[in-house]
Amino acid sequence: MDQLDAMQIFLRVAELASFTQAADSLGLPKASISAAVQRLESQLGARLLHRTTRRVQLTQDGLAYYERSRDLLADMEELQTMFRRDEAQLSGRLRVDMPAGTARHAVMPRLPEFLERHPGLEVEVSSTDRRVDLVREGFDCVLRVGALGDSSLVARPLGQLRQLNLASPAYLERHGTPHSLEDLAAHRLIHYVPILGGKSPGFEYVDGAGELRRIPMAGAVTVNNSDAYTAACLAGLGLIQVPLAGMQALLEAGLLLPVLPEFNAPPMPVHLLYANRRHLPRRVRVFMDWLVEVVADYAGGEAARRRGGEAAG
């Protein structure tokens, strides 16, 4: 086993924080994985990983080596594929993270066409509303919906998703339909927070001057997952504020109804994030370009349907 193979094994162990999971994903015995990392540490004269019975964690030296190794291996792959013109010959593994709703409504339905075009690629899709650490957790790119925090990552804007306020027919039958902001005092909001224990922003809307406003609202349920957010609304537990693009089927079936359309929350920006490296592997660039197309269709589809409905009316 050469040093490049050992580096790839080390990266997989670091990404999964587990020798056992790395062995399973690479199809190698756990003993071979452990021996490769030990040889690598011996050659470098540095400890790369803290090992305990419960977890594997990068040391400071390990983190620095991880970042440089990823760049080096990406450069090696770029050299090996730089003269290939047939995209069907692309091979390797891609790891991407995105919100669960975006994965379900936009990406997964289109993924077969991408894999048919690139049969040599394998795609690992993490769909969570948690903000993952792209570098530490080994993601090639991350699709994020919503405001971005400060980051050293490259952020590629992909567009915006229009939001609307929704409630179930059962909820509106019990509590009535709000027709003004003042009516919200008698209603309940399903609160969404990224981390349980955090403070809900309340009901958000854009006023006539284009300013973001927030109204605190009562609510018996708080969730940190977009699927639970929609499910709670369907169960009649309160109002929600969500992107229109993922709600079309529920709206068309009459399972959810729009309320206060003149007081919608501001559109949610969509960004593709990736590490600021000199050379991205070609498979990553091809996948990101495909994601740009998918998100554009996803965000634009609801606008097209809206225009069609207006024309029909």
WOCORLIN-V43375 format. One record per residue. RES is the residue in three letters. OMEGA is omega in whole degrees, -180 to 180 (none if undefined). Layout:
RES|OMEGA, RES|OMEGA
This chain:
MET|-178, ASP|-174, GLN|178, LEU|176, ASP|179, ALA|178, MET|179, GLN|177, ILE|179, PHE|179, LEU|-179, ARG|177, VAL|-179, ALA|-179, GLU|-177, LEU|-178, ALA|-177, SER|174, PHE|-178, THR|-180, GLN|177, ALA|179, ALA|180, ASP|-176, SER|-179, LEU|-180, GLY|-180, LEU|176, PRO|-180, LYS|-180, ALA|180, SER|178, ILE|-179, SER|-179, ALA|-180, ALA|180, VAL|179, GLN|178, ARG|179, LEU|178, GLU|179, SER|179, GLN|-177, LEU|-176, GLY|-179, ALA|174, ARG|-177, LEU|-174, LEU|167, HIS|-179, ARG|171, THR|180, THR|-175, ARG|-174, ARG|174, VAL|-176, GLN|178, LEU|168, THR|176, GLN|175, ASP|-180, GLY|179, LEU|179, ALA|-180, TYR|178, TYR|-177, GLU|179, ARG|-179, SER|179, ARG|179, ASP|-178, LEU|-180, LEU|176, ALA|178, ASP|179, MET|179, GLU|179, GLU|178, LEU|-177, GLN|-175, THR|-171, MET|-179, PHE|179, ARG|178, ARG|-178, ASP|-178, GLU|178, ALA|179, GLN|179, LEU|-180, SER|178, GLY|-176, ARG|175, LEU|176, ARG|-177, VAL|176, ASP|180, MET|176, PRO|-177, ALA|-179, GLY|179, THR|178, ALA|-175, ARG|-172, HIS|-172, ALA|-168, VAL|-176, MET|179, PRO|-178, ARG|-175, LEU|178, PRO|-179, GLU|178, PHE|-178, LEU|175, GLU|179, ARG|-177, HIS|-173, PRO|-179, GLY|-177, LEU|173, GLU|-176, VAL|173, GLU|-177, VAL|172, SER|180, SER|-178, THR|176, ASP|176, ARG|177, ARG|-178, VAL|173, ASP|-173, LEU|-176, VAL|-175, ARG|-176, GLU|170, GLY|178, PHE|176, ASP|177, CYS|-178, VAL|175, LEU|-177, ARG|176, VAL|-178, GLY|-178, ALA|179, LEU|172, GLY|176, ASP|-177, SER|175, SER|-179, LEU|173, VAL|-179, ALA|179, ARG|-178, PRO|-178, LEU|-179, GLY|-179, GLN|177, LEU|179, ARG|-179, GLN|174, LEU|180, ASN|-176, LEU|173, ALA|177, SER|176, PRO|-180, ALA|179, TYR|-178, LEU|178, GLU|-179, ARG|-170, HIS|-177, GLY|-180, THR|177, PRO|179, HIS|180, SER|177, LEU|179, GLU|-180, ASP|-177, LEU|179, ALA|-180, ALA|-177, HIS|-180, ARG|176, LEU|171, ILE|-174, HIS|177, TYR|175, VAL|180, PRO|-180, ILE|-180, LEU|-174, GLY|178, GLY|-178, LYS|178, SER|178, PRO|-177, GLY|180, PHE|-178, GLU|176, TYR|179, VAL|-178, ASP|-176, GLY|179, ALA|180, GLY|-179, GLU|177, LEU|178, ARG|179, ARG|178, ILE|176, PRO|180, MET|175, ALA|178, GLY|-176, ALA|-174, VAL|174, THR|-180, VAL|177, ASN|-176, ASN|-175, SER|178, ASP|178, ALA|179, TYR|179, THR|-179, ALA|179, ALA|178, CYS|178, LEU|179, ALA|177, GLY|-176, LEU|178, GLY|178, LEU|172, ILE|176, GLN|-171, VAL|173, PRO|180, LEU|-171, ALA|-177, GLY|-173, MET|-173, GLN|-176, ALA|-180, LEU|177, LEU|-178, GLU|178, ALA|-179, GLY|-179, LEU|174, LEU|-177, LEU|178, PRO|176, VAL|179, LEU|-176, PRO|179, GLU|-179, PHE|179, ASN|173, ALA|-179, PRO|177, PRO|-179, MET|179, PRO|177, VAL|-180, HIS|171, LEU|-178, LEU|176, TYR|-176, ALA|-180, ASN|-180, ARG|-180, ARG|-177, HIS|171, LEU|175, PRO|-176, ARG|180, ARG|179, VAL|179, ARG|180, VAL|-180, PHE|-180, MET|177, ASP|177, TRP|178, LEU|178, VAL|179, GLU|-179, VAL|-179, VAL|178, ALA|178, ASP|-179, TYR|-179, ALA|-178, GLY|-178, GLY|-179, GLU|177, ALA|180, ALA|179, ARG|-179, ARG|179, ARG|179, GLY|179, GLY|179, GLU|-179, ALA|-179, ALA|179, GLY|none
